[in-house]
Every structure is written in C-alpha cells, then in structure tokens.
Amino acid sequence: MAEITFEIVEHLLILSESPRGWTKEVNIVSWNGRQPKLDIREWDESHEKMGKGVTLNKEELLKIKELLDEMDLDALEIG
C-alpha cells in the first residue's frame, strides 16, 4: 500500500475536542503533494494520526457557502 503524505498548509479552526484528546479541525491540507484543499477531520494531538474526513476544493466550498448563506440555521432541528 502506498504511503499517504500530507502537509497542513494552514490551520484554520478547531471545531471540537473529543474525550480521548483528538480535535476536529478545519485546515488547508496538501495530500500527496497535490493542490491544497480545505480539509475537515479529527487529528491526534501530534497530527500524526487522523480520522476519516472530507476535503473540498474551492468550487465545492463555494457551493456549501451559498447553501449556508441561504439557510435559517436557527430553524434547523439538529443537535
């Protein structure tokens, strides 16, 4: 299996921290030397281990931004 490489180009935000000390973060990450993307996932304290996450290119991020701008977040029935 090929090794996955990554570089956290810019740390943007910690969304939450789990009881085991991992943090759910929003970062700009370059995976395997490719163009950096917005990345949302859990990381261990040393940023050596990571959980499953999602990466978004600029076009995808703009679509989510449009959606959030149009939504009434107070009306959402989520925890």
Secondary structure, DSSP 8 states (H G I E B T S, - for coil): -----EEEEEEEEEEEE-TTS-EEEEEEEEETT---EEEEEEE-TTSSSEEEEEEE-HHHHHHHHHHHHHS-GGG----
